[in-house]
């Protein structure tokens, strides 16, 4: 599970860091079968065959599972490792605290623009036991589709907490962020607007910068987009392309009960943004793309 993918031969300090970094994942892996320990003393042996053995004097089943999973078989490296050997005392984070920490670090986005009341927050209740991972979300205001969205999003990010001998329980309340939060939405306008400004670049009198204004109210069918330029053809081209891209990018996959999905678009926040976008010529974009490709290829 924790075999490294880098080419350099791991030495003593590398192995120590990897064990410290992976101990939480190893704890969860073994705590599904055996009650977790709070501390574990291990002996680590690096062999010239490129294998690494981790052992412990403890006969506790959790400890034996941990060192078995932490050991590496012989692997191919670029170079030959030195023999190393050291003892390490590991302080292990209990699964319950790991679950609480994980919940505290998560954020909930893109579960607001669905049919029904626009949910602004979600209270989440998580239980893990021999039945597996059970997540229940309650949104305010109540929206069943938003609750299902939150539960699905969390399930994929708590996949290390599955059925086992443990019994874990934690709760957390989240604000439900909108994709139309000003900073995030402005970044999208700047990125897509810049791309389309180059696509629509006029043959003459092209501006070096263009100011794009985007306005909307909750549940408007589309955005009101204006481009500050005297070139009507350029403005029309840019606003039409940006309208479609924003619609496609901010649409969500809405599941049906039969396992199929549909794309659903909804403006769930008022929008009132004006963004200055640099206009790149097609030739300049091509040159930049070629340079990026050359830089990428030089790295391999």
Backbone as CSV, one residue per row, in Angstrom:
resi,resn,N_x,N_y,N_z,CA_x,CA_y,CA_z,C_x,C_y,C_z
1,UNK,0.819,-1.213,0.000,0.000,0.000,0.000,0.851,1.259,0.000
2,UNK,2.005,1.207,0.675,2.798,2.432,0.812,4.104,2.333,0.046
3,UNK,4.199,1.386,-0.909,5.432,1.287,-1.673,5.656,2.572,-2.452
4,UNK,6.875,3.122,-2.384,7.145,4.402,-3.038,7.227,4.259,-4.546
5,UNK,7.022,5.381,-5.261,7.046,5.379,-6.711,8.223,6.171,-7.266
6,UNK,9.079,6.712,-6.389,10.179,7.529,-6.880,11.354,6.630,-7.253
7,UNK,12.327,7.186,-8.005,13.411,6.375,-8.543,14.615,6.302,-7.611
8,UNK,14.823,7.315,-6.775,16.007,7.342,-5.917,15.918,6.272,-4.841
9,UNK,17.049,5.692,-4.508,17.089,4.654,-3.481,16.779,5.261,-2.117
10,UNK,15.806,4.703,-1.374,15.494,5.247,-0.047,16.561,4.873,0.972
11,UNK,17.010,5.826,1.748,17.994,5.590,2.788,17.321,5.665,4.162
12,UNK,18.119,5.631,5.211,17.592,5.579,6.562,16.594,6.701,6.851
13,UNK,16.997,7.940,6.572,16.118,9.065,6.894,14.849,9.051,6.045
14,UNK,14.975,8.628,4.771,13.794,8.522,3.918,12.802,7.525,4.511
15,UNK,13.321,6.385,4.930,12.448,5.333,5.457,11.765,5.779,6.743
16,UNK,12.494,6.503,7.577,11.912,7.012,8.821,10.767,7.983,8.509
17,UNK,10.987,8.891,7.536,9.957,9.857,7.172,8.731,9.164,6.573
18,UNK,8.966,8.156,5.753,7.849,7.448,5.122,7.008,6.727,6.161
19,UNK,7.640,6.134,7.147,6.888,5.460,8.205,6.056,6.457,9.011
20,UNK,6.648,7.597,9.325,5.900,8.610,10.060,4.729,9.135,9.223
21,UNK,4.966,9.317,7.928,3.933,9.839,7.044,2.796,8.842,6.847
22,UNK,3.113,7.548,6.799,2.109,6.528,6.465,1.465,5.874,7.679
23,UNK,1.878,6.240,8.890,1.389,5.518,10.063,-0.116,5.657,10.258
24,UNK,-0.698,6.808,9.882,-2.145,6.960,10.025,-2.887,5.998,9.098
25,UNK,-2.444,5.893,7.850,-3.092,4.980,6.910,-2.930,3.529,7.353
26,UNK,-1.746,3.183,7.853,-1.518,1.824,8.337,-2.388,1.528,9.556
27,UNK,-2.548,2.524,10.414,-3.411,2.340,11.586,-4.839,2.041,11.169
28,UNK,-5.370,2.801,10.209,-6.735,2.565,9.746,-6.869,1.209,9.073
29,UNK,-5.866,0.827,8.311,-5.912,-0.454,7.613,-6.019,-1.617,8.592
30,UNK,-5.245,-1.575,9.662,-5.218,-2.685,10.612,-6.302,-2.575,11.678
31,UNK,-6.736,-1.351,12.001,-7.769,-1.167,13.027,-9.127,-1.659,12.566
32,UNK,-9.295,-1.913,11.283,-10.546,-2.504,10.814,-10.659,-3.961,11.260
33,UNK,-9.528,-4.584,11.567,-9.532,-6.005,11.952,-9.231,-6.213,13.431
34,UNK,-8.430,-5.294,14.006,-7.996,-5.472,15.390,-8.064,-4.136,16.123
35,UNK,-8.365,-4.127,17.420,-8.343,-2.869,18.181,-6.990,-2.186,18.069
36,UNK,-7.006,-0.877,17.808,-5.762,-0.150,17.568,-4.989,0.082,18.857
37,UNK,-3.659,0.161,18.695,-2.770,0.503,19.799,-2.465,2.000,19.742
38,UNK,-2.118,2.567,20.884,-1.785,3.994,20.946,-0.328,4.249,20.582
39,UNK,0.548,3.282,20.886,1.974,3.414,20.595,2.501,2.084,20.090
40,UNK,3.566,2.149,19.306,4.170,0.921,18.789,5.653,1.158,18.550
41,UNK,6.482,0.308,19.143,7.928,0.368,18.923,8.291,-0.647,17.848
42,UNK,9.017,-0.177,16.826,9.365,-1.063,15.712,10.872,-1.020,15.467
43,UNK,11.344,-2.073,14.828,12.735,-2.167,14.389,12.719,-2.263,12.872
44,UNK,13.472,-1.386,12.214,13.449,-1.305,10.755,14.804,-1.736,10.212
45,UNK,14.768,-2.633,9.223,15.985,-3.170,8.634,15.922,-2.999,7.128
46,UNK,16.879,-2.254,6.556,16.978,-2.081,5.114,18.034,-3.014,4.558
47,UNK,17.665,-3.840,3.584,18.557,-4.863,3.045,19.127,-4.444,1.693
48,UNK,20.249,-5.028,1.343,20.873,-4.720,0.057,20.081,-5.302,-1.120
49,UNK,19.123,-6.145,-0.831,18.230,-6.657,-1.877,17.156,-5.640,-2.259
50,UNK,17.204,-4.483,-1.613,16.215,-3.411,-1.782,14.945,-3.640,-0.975
51,UNK,14.879,-4.727,-0.241,13.732,-4.959,0.624,13.907,-4.198,1.937
52,UNK,12.804,-3.951,2.607,12.835,-3.310,3.912,11.910,-4.076,4.839
53,UNK,12.429,-4.489,5.975,11.668,-5.281,6.930,11.365,-4.426,8.162
54,UNK,10.128,-4.503,8.628,9.726,-3.827,9.852,9.244,-4.896,10.818
55,UNK,9.774,-4.868,12.038,9.437,-5.895,13.025,9.132,-5.241,14.365
56,UNK,8.516,-5.995,15.248,8.207,-5.515,16.593,8.241,-6.685,17.561
57,UNK,8.552,-6.391,18.816,8.533,-7.430,19.843,7.108,-7.715,20.307
58,UNK,6.193,-6.816,20.000,4.813,-6.996,20.438,4.150,-8.138,19.670
59,UNK,3.409,-8.970,20.396,2.645,-10.058,19.771,1.189,-9.663,19.533
60,UNK,0.840,-8.421,19.861,-0.513,-7.932,19.643,-0.880,-8.076,18.156
61,UNK,-2.080,-8.608,17.828,-2.454,-8.793,16.414,-2.418,-7.506,15.596
62,UNK,-2.813,-6.395,16.216,-2.729,-5.119,15.504,-1.284,-4.795,15.159
63,UNK,-0.377,-4.991,16.116,1.035,-4.689,15.889,1.605,-5.556,14.767
64,UNK,1.249,-6.832,14.753,1.748,-7.725,13.720,1.205,-7.341,12.344
65,UNK,-0.051,-6.942,12.305,-0.632,-6.458,11.045,0.104,-5.211,10.574
66,UNK,0.371,-4.287,11.482,1.017,-3.019,11.146,2.391,-3.249,10.527
67,UNK,3.231,-4.060,11.165,4.594,-4.237,10.652,4.599,-5.030,9.353
68,UNK,3.633,-5.936,9.181,3.543,-6.674,7.923,3.226,-5.730,6.771
69,UNK,2.272,-4.825,6.990,1.888,-3.879,5.950,2.971,-2.828,5.707
70,UNK,3.755,-2.520,6.731,4.790,-1.487,6.604,6.059,-2.005,5.939
71,UNK,6.230,-3.315,5.848,7.425,-3.883,5.223,7.326,-3.802,3.704
72,UNK,8.510,-3.734,3.050,8.552,-3.685,1.593,9.240,-4.935,1.051
73,UNK,8.754,-5.487,-0.034,9.503,-6.537,-0.721,10.652,-5.924,-1.515
74,UNK,11.490,-6.774,-2.105,12.573,-6.274,-2.962,11.973,-5.545,-4.159
75,UNK,12.533,-4.359,-4.469,12.020,-3.550,-5.569,13.173,-3.019,-6.402
76,UNK,12.839,-2.576,-7.610,13.834,-2.014,-8.509,14.050,-0.533,-8.197
77,UNK,15.314,-0.160,-7.955,15.671,1.243,-7.739,16.797,1.619,-8.689
78,UNK,16.981,2.899,-8.897,18.143,3.370,-9.643,19.289,3.523,-8.666
79,UNK,20.075,2.485,-8.517,21.173,2.488,-7.563,21.011,1.358,-6.566
80,UNK,22.014,1.198,-5.743,22.011,0.132,-4.756,21.994,0.762,-3.362
81,UNK,21.034,0.369,-2.538,20.936,1.009,-1.223,21.999,0.528,-0.257
82,UNK,22.334,1.367,0.686,23.174,0.958,1.796,22.331,0.194,2.808
83,UNK,22.976,-0.715,3.509,22.290,-1.390,4.616,22.031,-0.363,5.732
84,UNK,20.818,-0.391,6.271,20.525,0.495,7.393,19.663,-0.258,8.396
85,UNK,19.705,0.240,9.636,18.963,-0.417,10.708,18.712,0.615,11.800
86,UNK,17.469,0.687,12.279,17.169,1.639,13.351,15.894,1.235,14.080
87,UNK,15.751,1.780,15.290,14.534,1.597,16.085,13.707,2.877,16.010
88,UNK,12.394,2.705,16.090,11.521,3.863,15.976,10.301,3.660,16.871
89,UNK,10.020,4.649,17.705,8.822,4.624,18.544,7.747,5.468,17.865
90,UNK,6.655,4.838,17.502,5.576,5.499,16.784,4.417,5.804,17.723
91,UNK,3.977,7.053,17.700,2.757,7.444,18.408,1.634,7.436,17.370
92,UNK,0.618,6.626,17.585,-0.417,6.399,16.583,-1.677,7.205,16.907
93,UNK,-2.215,7.823,15.892,-3.455,8.591,16.061,-4.639,7.635,16.047
94,UNK,-5.462,7.617,17.096,-6.609,6.694,17.145,-7.549,6.913,15.959
95,UNK,-8.191,5.853,15.465,-9.137,6.004,14.350,-10.226,7.034,14.620
96,UNK,-10.730,7.103,15.857,-11.771,8.070,16.171,-11.279,9.491,15.924
97,UNK,-10.068,9.790,16.391,-9.527,11.138,16.183,-9.223,11.385,14.705
98,UNK,-8.777,10.356,14.007,-8.535,10.514,12.574,-9.826,10.863,11.839
99,UNK,-10.919,10.227,12.213,-12.198,10.546,11.593,-12.594,11.992,11.885
100,UNK,-12.457,12.407,13.130,-12.793,13.784,13.499,-11.907,14.779,12.755
101,UNK,-10.613,14.486,12.680,-9.697,15.380,11.977,-10.042,15.474,10.495
102,UNK,-10.386,14.331,9.928,-10.718,14.316,8.505,-11.969,15.146,8.229
103,UNK,-12.980,14.995,9.060,-14.204,15.772,8.878,-13.927,17.266,8.997
104,UNK,-13.049,17.638,9.932,-12.756,19.055,10.153,-12.051,19.687,8.956
105,UNK,-11.336,18.882,8.160,-10.572,19.417,7.030,-11.369,19.466,5.735
106,UNK,-12.492,18.755,5.686,-13.271,18.721,4.459,-14.037,20.023,4.252
107,UNK,-14.352,20.291,3.006,-15.240,21.412,2.678,-16.275,20.898,1.691
108,UNK,-17.431,21.493,1.712,-18.527,21.065,0.853,-18.787,22.125,-0.216
109,UNK,-18.591,21.759,-1.475,-18.835,22.675,-2.585,-19.717,21.989,-3.625
110,UNK,-20.383,22.797,-4.425,-21.147,22.322,-5.585,-22.322,21.426,-5.227
111,UNK,-22.882,21.567,-4.031,-24.096,20.831,-3.681,-25.258,21.783,-3.417
112,UNK,-25.190,22.984,-3.973,-26.230,23.988,-3.702,-27.132,24.238,-4.896
113,UNK,-26.626,24.206,-6.105,-27.400,24.616,-7.265,-28.301,23.531,-7.805
114,UNK,-29.100,22.919,-6.959,-29.994,21.837,-7.346,-31.444,22.276,-7.155
115,UNK,-32.420,21.558,-7.734,-33.832,21.952,-7.561,-34.234,22.011,-6.098
116,UNK,-35.202,22.868,-5.809,-35.680,23.002,-4.442,-35.039,24.179,-3.737
117,UNK,-35.197,24.217,-2.414,-34.614,25.295,-1.619,-33.091,25.277,-1.748
118,UNK,-32.487,26.464,-1.774,-31.028,26.550,-1.891,-30.417,26.338,-0.513
119,UNK,-29.801,25.195,-0.322,-29.226,24.842,0.982,-27.987,25.689,1.248
120,UNK,-27.880,26.200,2.460,-26.747,27.043,2.833,-25.793,26.355,3.796
121,UNK,-26.255,25.293,4.474,-25.380,24.569,5.398,-25.840,23.124,5.476
122,UNK,-24.942,22.258,5.970,-25.263,20.838,6.109,-24.663,20.314,7.405
123,UNK,-25.504,19.683,8.237,-25.043,18.987,9.432,-24.867,17.524,9.057
124,UNK,-23.670,16.990,9.306,-23.339,15.637,8.863,-23.078,14.746,10.068
125,UNK,-23.674,13.553,10.044,-23.490,12.549,11.095,-22.868,11.313,10.454
126,UNK,-21.712,10.886,10.974,-20.970,9.760,10.396,-20.792,8.659,11.438
127,UNK,-21.156,7.435,11.066,-20.954,6.260,11.906,-20.194,5.212,11.107
128,UNK,-19.204,4.583,11.744,-18.452,3.502,11.119,-18.434,2.325,12.086
129,UNK,-18.934,1.164,11.648,-18.925,-0.033,12.487,-18.914,-1.252,11.582
130,UNK,-19.389,-2.394,12.084,-19.336,-3.614,11.281,-20.267,-3.556,10.075
131,UNK,-21.174,-2.579,10.022,-22.048,-2.416,8.858,-21.364,-1.610,7.753
132,UNK,-20.300,-0.925,8.097,-19.610,-0.082,7.137,-19.745,1.389,7.479
133,UNK,-19.603,2.215,6.469,-19.645,3.667,6.617,-21.067,4.157,6.362
134,UNK,-21.656,4.834,7.348,-23.009,5.379,7.221,-22.936,6.897,7.400
135,UNK,-23.398,7.640,6.401,-23.349,9.105,6.425,-24.769,9.637,6.272
136,UNK,-25.142,10.526,7.158,-26.448,11.176,7.070,-26.245,12.689,7.102
137,UNK,-26.764,13.371,6.097,-26.637,14.827,6.007,-28.011,15.471,6.127
138,UNK,-28.080,16.560,6.854,-29.308,17.342,6.991,-28.984,18.777,6.616
139,UNK,-29.622,19.286,5.567,-29.307,20.632,5.091,-30.308,21.652,5.630
140,UNK,-29.847,22.897,5.658,-30.689,24.029,6.044,-30.557,25.111,4.969
141,UNK,-31.675,25.482,4.323,-32.998,24.850,4.334,-32.929,23.411,3.810
142,UNK,-33.954,22.620,4.139,-33.946,21.212,3.757,-34.042,21.056,2.243
143,UNK,-33.145,20.238,1.691,-33.155,19.925,0.260,-32.629,18.507,0.108
144,UNK,-33.515,17.589,-0.267,-33.142,16.169,-0.327,-32.015,15.928,-1.325
145,UNK,-32.064,16.574,-2.487,-31.015,16.350,-3.485,-29.669,16.884,-3.010
146,UNK,-29.680,18.014,-2.327,-28.433,18.557,-1.784,-27.875,17.623,-0.709
147,UNK,-28.738,17.037,0.112,-28.290,16.094,1.145,-27.664,14.869,0.517
148,UNK,-28.289,14.350,-0.549,-27.723,13.201,-1.252,-26.372,13.550,-1.868
149,UNK,-26.249,14.759,-2.398,-24.988,15.226,-2.980,-23.892,15.276,-1.928
150,UNK,-24.195,15.830,-0.744,-23.212,15.920,0.337,-22.777,14.522,0.777
151,UNK,-23.740,13.623,0.953,-23.419,12.260,1.397,-22.534,11.546,0.385
152,UNK,-22.835,11.707,-0.890,-22.024,11.072,-1.935,-20.616,11.645,-1.966
153,UNK,-20.512,12.969,-1.845,-19.199,13.612,-1.856,-18.350,13.148,-0.682
154,UNK,-18.956,13.034,0.502,-18.206,12.641,1.684,-17.812,11.171,1.629
155,UNK,-18.674,10.342,1.073,-18.380,8.903,1.032,-17.095,8.628,0.249
156,UNK,-16.914,9.329,-0.850,-15.713,9.105,-1.660,-14.459,9.593,-0.956
157,UNK,-14.601,10.542,-0.017,-13.436,11.104,0.664,-13.195,10.477,2.039
158,UNK,-14.063,9.551,2.427,-13.881,8.821,3.682,-13.764,7.336,3.399
159,UNK,-13.212,6.989,2.222,-13.202,5.595,1.802,-12.280,4.706,2.640
160,UNK,-11.401,5.291,3.442,-10.538,4.481,4.309,-11.265,4.007,5.561
161,UNK,-12.457,4.531,5.781,-13.248,4.141,6.944,-14.355,3.195,6.473
162,UNK,-14.070,1.890,6.507,-15.039,0.901,6.060,-15.456,-0.027,7.179
163,UNK,-16.180,-1.074,6.825,-16.671,-2.037,7.812,-15.509,-2.652,8.579
164,UNK,-15.677,-2.778,9.902,-14.617,-3.351,10.726,-15.073,-3.586,12.150
165,UNK,-14.120,-3.928,12.994,-14.438,-4.206,14.400,-14.609,-2.924,15.202
166,UNK,-14.224,-1.815,14.624,-14.305,-0.548,15.333,-15.743,-0.018,15.393
167,UNK,-15.963,0.929,16.272,-17.214,1.703,16.276,-16.834,3.163,16.454
168,UNK,-16.983,3.921,15.366,-16.599,5.315,15.336,-17.842,6.166,15.074
169,UNK,-17.838,7.346,15.649,-18.967,8.255,15.420,-18.481,9.688,15.551
170,UNK,-18.888,10.537,14.590,-18.505,11.951,14.623,-19.541,12.768,13.872
171,UNK,-19.641,14.028,14.240,-20.546,14.952,13.565,-19.786,16.225,13.204
172,UNK,-20.289,16.915,12.201,-19.678,18.188,11.813,-20.695,18.986,11.014
173,UNK,-20.613,20.307,11.097,-21.499,21.175,10.330,-20.678,21.995,9.351
174,UNK,-21.158,22.049,8.113,-20.433,22.712,7.039,-21.271,23.819,6.410
175,UNK,-20.650,24.952,6.113,-21.302,25.889,5.193,-21.217,25.296,3.788
176,UNK,-22.244,25.456,3.004,-22.242,24.936,1.641,-21.804,26.048,0.692
177,UNK,-20.600,25.939,0.201,-20.058,26.961,-0.688,-20.715,26.876,-2.055
178,UNK,-20.795,27.996,-2.705,-21.368,28.073,-4.050,-20.257,28.260,-5.075
179,UNK,-20.401,27.663,-6.266,-19.408,27.936,-7.321,-19.416,29.390,-7.759
180,UNK,-20.459,30.152,-7.358,-20.540,31.558,-7.722,-20.031,32.469,-6.615
181,UNK,-19.347,31.912,-5.621,-18.665,32.772,-4.661,-17.710,33.689,-5.430
182,UNK,-17.636,34.971,-5.089,-16.974,35.958,-5.950,-15.557,35.600,-6.400
183,UNK,-14.694,35.161,-5.492,-13.309,34.889,-5.886,-13.231,33.751,-6.897
184,UNK,-13.962,32.701,-6.620,-13.935,31.537,-7.498,-14.548,31.869,-8.859
185,UNK,-15.650,32.589,-8.846,-16.321,32.924,-10.096,-15.486,33.894,-10.925
186,UNK,-14.847,34.847,-10.263,-13.991,35.796,-10.982,-12.827,35.083,-11.659
187,UNK,-12.274,34.079,-10.980,-11.174,33.317,-11.577,-11.634,32.598,-12.838
188,UNK,-12.850,32.037,-12.790,-13.377,31.347,-13.967,-13.602,32.321,-15.115
189,UNK,-14.149,33.494,-14.821,-14.371,34.493,-15.868,-13.050,34.913,-16.489
190,UNK,-12.037,35.108,-15.645,-10.728,35.538,-16.142,-10.107,34.456,-17.043
191,UNK,-10.203,33.208,-16.611,-9.599,32.115,-17.388,-10.333,31.901,-18.717
192,UNK,-11.650,31.697,-18.627,-12.416,31.426,-19.843,-12.479,32.656,-20.740
193,UNK,-12.620,33.838,-20.114,-12.669,35.057,-20.903,-11.393,35.275,-21.686
194,UNK,-10.243,34.987,-21.071,-8.976,35.134,-21.779,-8.860,34.184,-22.955
195,UNK,-9.277,32.935,-22.749,-9.227,31.955,-23.842,-10.112,32.393,-25.007
196,UNK,-11.325,32.823,-24.696,-12.260,33.187,-25.762,-11.891,34.521,-26.400
197,UNK,-11.260,35.406,-25.644,-10.804,36.663,-26.240,-9.801,36.379,-27.352
198,UNK,-8.933,35.411,-27.147,-7.978,35.033,-28.196,-8.695,34.372,-29.366
199,UNK,-9.686,33.507,-29.058,-10.452,32.868,-30.128,-11.175,33.891,-30.995
200,UNK,-11.628,34.966,-30.377,-12.407,35.989,-31.086,-11.548,37.157,-31.563
201,UNK,-10.247,37.039,-31.447,-9.323,38.144,-31.720,-9.576,38.739,-33.106
202,UNK,-9.842,40.054,-33.186,-10.124,40.678,-34.491,-8.850,40.862,-35.307
203,UNK,-9.021,41.029,-36.578,-7.861,41.161,-37.467,-7.129,42.481,-37.281
204,UNK,-7.806,43.479,-36.741,-7.158,44.782,-36.527,-7.776,45.467,-35.315
205,UNK,-7.036,46.421,-34.780,-7.525,47.240,-33.659,-7.946,46.407,-32.443
206,UNK,-7.206,45.354,-32.208,-7.525,44.505,-31.054,-7.037,45.172,-29.774
207,UNK,-7.815,45.105,-28.691,-7.370,45.691,-27.420,-6.329,44.794,-26.734
208,UNK,-5.469,45.397,-25.923,-4.522,44.608,-25.143,-5.198,44.015,-23.906
209,UNK,-6.225,44.688,-23.441,-7.011,44.220,-22.303,-8.477,44.484,-22.595
210,UNK,-9.326,43.667,-21.978,-10.752,43.874,-22.151,-11.429,43.724,-20.789
211,UNK,-12.431,44.542,-20.558,-13.178,44.492,-19.305,-14.501,43.757,-19.549
212,UNK,-14.700,42.669,-18.772,-15.905,41.847,-18.920,-16.745,41.991,-17.655
213,UNK,-18.005,42.320,-17.816,-18.934,42.421,-16.687,-19.953,41.292,-16.786
214,UNK,-20.167,40.607,-15.663,-21.111,39.489,-15.611,-22.085,39.750,-14.463
215,UNK,-23.374,39.740,-14.774,-24.407,39.999,-13.775,-25.481,38.919,-13.848
216,UNK,-26.100,38.607,-12.705,-27.225,37.669,-12.668,-27.861,37.716,-11.297
217,UNK,-29.120,37.327,-11.235,-29.834,37.126,-9.986,-30.123,35.633,-9.816
218,UNK,-30.407,35.237,-8.594,-30.732,33.841,-8.325,-31.847,33.374,-9.259
219,UNK,-31.612,32.215,-9.888,-32.545,31.538,-10.787,-32.783,32.256,-12.104
220,UNK,-31.950,33.250,-12.458,-31.972,33.747,-13.831,-31.600,32.598,-14.771
221,UNK,-32.168,32.546,-15.967,-31.845,31.437,-16.886,-30.432,31.523,-17.450
222,UNK,-29.848,32.709,-17.503,-28.481,32.865,-17.981,-27.899,34.163,-17.431
223,UNK,-26.612,34.384,-17.727,-25.928,35.580,-17.249,-26.125,36.744,-18.219
224,UNK,-26.090,37.946,-17.692,-26.011,39.149,-18.527,-24.527,39.497,-18.635
225,UNK,-23.977,39.397,-19.839,-22.537,39.595,-20.055,-22.335,40.785,-20.992
226,UNK,-21.474,41.707,-20.577,-21.141,42.843,-21.434,-19.628,42.953,-21.542
227,UNK,-19.168,43.360,-22.732,-17.736,43.492,-23.005,-17.455,44.945,-23.359
228,UNK,-16.539,45.562,-22.646,-16.237,46.985,-22.830,-15.301,47.164,-24.020
229,UNK,-15.892,47.248,-25.203,-15.118,47.446,-26.430,-16.013,48.086,-27.478
230,UNK,-15.408,48.810,-28.426,-16.163,49.414,-29.517,-16.332,48.455,-30.684
231,UNK,-15.669,47.316,-30.622,-15.765,46.322,-31.693,-16.940,45.400,-31.393
232,UNK,-18.075,45.652,-32.043,-19.295,44.893,-31.748,-19.137,43.406,-32.072
233,UNK,-18.442,43.103,-33.164,-18.273,41.699,-33.551,-17.444,40.957,-32.505
234,UNK,-16.392,41.594,-32.038,-15.548,40.991,-30.997,-16.339,40.784,-29.707
235,UNK,-17.119,41.803,-29.309,-17.913,41.707,-28.087,-18.957,40.601,-28.186
236,UNK,-19.618,40.502,-29.342,-20.648,39.486,-29.532,-20.055,38.083,-29.503
237,UNK,-18.929,37.913,-30.173,-18.258,36.612,-30.195,-17.833,36.196,-28.793
238,UNK,-17.194,37.118,-28.069,-16.671,36.807,-26.735,-17.798,36.513,-25.752
239,UNK,-18.836,37.315,-25.759,-19.920,37.114,-24.792,-20.669,35.816,-25.070
240,UNK,-20.862,35.464,-26.341,-21.567,34.229,-26.679,-20.757,33.003,-26.246
241,UNK,-19.469,33.020,-26.532,-18.625,31.893,-26.145,-18.532,31.768,-24.621
242,UNK,-18.385,32.895,-23.947,-18.273,32.866,-22.492,-19.586,32.398,-21.857
243,UNK,-20.713,32.837,-22.398,-22.015,32.394,-21.887,-22.124,30.868,-21.926
244,UNK,-21.771,30.276,-23.060,-21.873,28.820,-23.204,-20.899,28.095,-22.281
245,UNK,-19.671,28.589,-22.188,-18.678,27.924,-21.356,-19.064,27.975,-19.884
246,UNK,-19.545,29.136,-19.422,-19.980,29.240,-18.029,-21.158,28.315,-17.762
247,UNK,-22.095,28.248,-18.693,-23.247,27.360,-18.535,-22.795,25.914,-18.423
248,UNK,-21.906,25.493,-19.326,-21.447,24.102,-19.318,-20.598,23.795,-18.086
249,UNK,-19.734,24.733,-17.706,-18.800,24.491,-16.603,-19.505,24.459,-15.252
250,UNK,-20.560,25.239,-15.093,-21.229,25.321,-13.808,-22.499,24.469,-13.732
251,UNK,-22.730,23.665,-14.751,-23.813,22.684,-14.680,-23.361,21.511,-13.819
252,UNK,-24.310,20.867,-13.167,-24.011,19.736,-12.299,-24.650,18.468,-12.837
253,UNK,-24.079,17.330,-12.452,-24.684,16.046,-12.782,-25.737,15.731,-11.728
254,UNK,-26.959,15.614,-12.174,-28.073,15.351,-11.265,-28.536,13.908,-11.472
255,UNK,-28.399,13.045,-10.455,-28.747,11.628,-10.641,-30.252,11.396,-10.620
256,UNK,-30.689,10.434,-11.423,-32.061,9.952,-11.367,-32.077,8.620,-10.616
257,UNK,-33.240,8.187,-10.222,-33.347,6.950,-9.457,-32.981,5.704,-10.232
258,UNK,-32.994,5.779,-11.577,-32.704,4.595,-12.389,-31.227,4.468,-12.739
259,UNK,-30.390,5.284,-12.122,-28.954,5.203,-12.371,-28.459,6.116,-13.475
260,UNK,-29.356,6.832,-14.143,-28.944,7.768,-15.183,-28.757,9.162,-14.581
261,UNK,-28.149,10.052,-15.361,-27.858,11.406,-14.898,-28.311,12.418,-15.940
262,UNK,-28.537,13.637,-15.485,-28.772,14.748,-16.393,-27.934,15.930,-15.932
263,UNK,-27.591,16.796,-16.871,-26.878,18.015,-16.536,-27.902,19.077,-16.140
264,UNK,-27.641,19.728,-15.012,-28.606,20.688,-14.468,-27.866,21.990,-14.172
265,UNK,-28.415,23.092,-14.676,-27.781,24.401,-14.492,-28.687,25.285,-13.647
266,UNK,-28.067,25.912,-12.638,-28.819,26.837,-11.804,-27.887,27.906,-11.243
267,UNK,-28.313,29.135,-11.298,-27.587,30.230,-10.666,-28.129,30.367,-9.248
268,UNK,-27.310,30.008,-8.255,-27.805,29.972,-6.871,-27.321,31.135,-6.014
269,UNK,-26.618,32.084,-6.633,-26.183,33.292,-5.934,-26.327,34.477,-6.889
270,UNK,-26.575,35.651,-6.354,-26.510,36.850,-7.190,-25.067,37.049,-7.640
271,UNK,-24.888,37.450,-8.866,-23.543,37.688,-9.409,-23.455,39.120,-9.906
272,UNK,-22.372,39.800,-9.551,-22.148,41.177,-9.990,-20.642,41.413,-10.007
273,UNK,-20.006,40.991,-11.099,-18.550,41.027,-11.179,-18.089,41.733,-12.440
274,UNK,-17.001,42.478,-12.312,-16.330,43.078,-13.451,-14.862,42.672,-13.384
275,UNK,-14.382,42.058,-14.464,-13.042,41.473,-14.464,-12.258,42.015,-15.658
276,UNK,-11.039,42.476,-15.408,-10.138,42.889,-16.480,-9.347,41.680,-16.960
277,UNK,-9.392,41.438,-18.275,-8.782,40.246,-18.853,-7.773,40.667,-19.915
278,UNK,-6.499,40.227,-19.823,-5.545,40.509,-20.890,-5.907,39.723,-22.147
279,UNK,-5.722,40.348,-23.296,-6.059,39.718,-24.573,-4.763,39.283,-25.252
280,UNK,-4.630,38.010,-25.481,-3.436,37.438,-26.108,-3.725,37.179,-27.585
281,UNK,-2.788,37.524,-28.446,-2.994,37.253,-29.865,-2.915,35.752,-30.107
282,UNK,-3.556,35.257,-31.167,-3.426,33.830,-31.493,-1.977,33.400,-31.684
283,UNK,-1.167,34.267,-32.326,0.243,33.928,-32.546,0.984,33.817,-31.214
284,UNK,0.701,34.729,-30.291,1.361,34.687,-28.986,0.943,33.439,-28.207
285,UNK,-0.319,33.066,-28.303,-0.764,31.852,-27.613,-0.088,30.616,-28.194
286,UNK,0.015,30.556,-29.519,0.682,29.417,-30.148,2.141,29.333,-29.706
287,UNK,2.822,30.485,-29.669,4.230,30.498,-29.257,4.379,30.055,-27.809
288,UNK,3.475,30.513,-26.950,3.532,30.120,-25.539,3.275,28.630,-25.380
289,UNK,2.327,28.092,-26.133,2.029,26.656,-26.061,3.215,25.821,-26.524
290,UNK,3.876,26.284,-27.583,5.041,25.553,-28.081,6.184,25.572,-27.075
291,UNK,6.369,26.720,-26.401,7.424,26.812,-25.401,7.120,25.919,-24.208
292,UNK,5.863,25.876,-23.788,5.483,24.978,-22.689,5.720,23.523,-23.062
293,UNK,5.428,23.185,-24.310,5.646,21.810,-24.763,7.128,21.471,-24.786
294,UNK,7.960,22.419,-25.246,9.409,22.179,-25.253,9.931,22.021,-23.829
295,UNK,9.450,22.859,-22.917,9.862,22.759,-21.511,9.452,21.417,-20.916
296,UNK,8.253,20.979,-21.221,7.768,19.691,-20.733,8.621,18.552,-21.270
297,UNK,8.920,18.597,-22.555,9.686,17.516,-23.175,11.114,17.470,-22.652
298,UNK,11.692,18.638,-22.308,13.065,18.658,-21.773,13.135,17.979,-20.416
299,UNK,12.007,17.894,-19.736,12.011,17.259,-18.412,11.984,15.757,-18.474
300,UNK,11.880,15.172,-19.667,11.799,13.722,-19.799,12.882,13.211,-20.724
